[in-house]
Structure formats: structure tokens, C-alpha cells
């Protein structure tokens, strides 16, 4: 296994404002708009806590809409995170801008969302360790996407012309990393919580929230 030049790592978390009708919309039929938004907020805070308790010193929340929008005014975030704006474009364009910015600053980057409650400090620390020896690391999700993408290098090829929110995202990304000739570690399969059948993956401290709203 080759050894790369060790770089500082930046975790970049992509999140929508957890507001009714905007976040977790596929769960609205089950939880209602208020319940879905409240779960989205809990999942956001869960992800931030995982990042802040990892060994990574730089944690960035990349938001849509921008953090100065009224949608964020009632969301109390923990100390110690940087805030950035996702900006315009599809998910690939927004992720590409954030990844390139971090890598151009001399960092490796770990890109995550807030949909996977299996993301933990331990999993993030393992990703950092992997990036000491690999160009990229990925944790795919059972629905065909990915929950984590770690990069030592940048290429727009990983983010352009991808059918986001489909079952082809992970396989396309894996294929493109191979075409780039980058070394890659594929981590354990994870689960996003997007629809009613995914709620079983919530840990206990979050599951009571959806049960209350769902009337279970």
C-alpha cells in the first residue's frame, strides 16, 4: 500500500435547512411536514456531533439556502464549525465547488450529507486513516448512492453529468474513480433514511421522534 503525503482533513457536511416542506419531503406522508423537518434537524445535529467528536479539526457545514436566509434563523448549531453556501447548480456542481475549494487549500476532504445516521466519529476517523494511503475512499448506500466520499485529489469528472438521486450514483462514481486511475478503498455499505421503510435504521434516541409523529 502506498503512502501519501499526509494532509489536514476537512469534513464538509451538505445540508438543507430543516424546515417543513423543504427537508425530508419523502417522509412527509408518514411524519407530516413538521415531523419530517424535526427529524431532519435531529439528523443534522447527529451528523455535526459525529464530525465534531472525530479527530478532524476542520468541520464545515455547507448549506442551502445560504445560512443568512430566514430558514436557518431558528436552528441552533454547535460551536466550532465553519459555514459556507452551497450556491447554485445541481448537487454535483455544488459538491464539486466545495471539494475543489478544500483541496485547493491543501486539505484532503470528506464529503458527507445528513441522511445517514450510521456516520459516526469512528467511521470518520477510519476514513481519515484510509486517506493516508489512498487517493479516495467511499461508503456506498444500499439505495445506490453514497454516504461518504473522501478525496485527496480533485476532478470534476466525479461530479458532472451524474443522475443524482438514482441507484446509479455509486456505481458511476466507482467507475469514474477507476478511469482516473486513482487508488480507492470501498468501506462498509450504509443506509440513508429517506423513506418510511428506512426509519428502522434510526438509533433509539432518534426513533422515538418519528414514532411520536407517525402515531406508532
Secondary structure, 3 states (H helix, E strand, C coil): CCCCCCCCEEEEEEEECCCCCCCCHHHHHHHHHHHHHHHHHHHHHHHHHHHHCCCCCEEEEEEECCCCCHHHCCCCCCCCCEEEECCCCCHHHHHHHHHHHHHHCCCEEEEECCCCCCCCHHHHHHHHHHHCCCCEEEEEECCCCEEEEEECCCCHHHCCCCCCCCCCHHHHHHHHHHHHCCCEEECCCECCCCCHHHHHHCCHHHHHHHHHHHCC
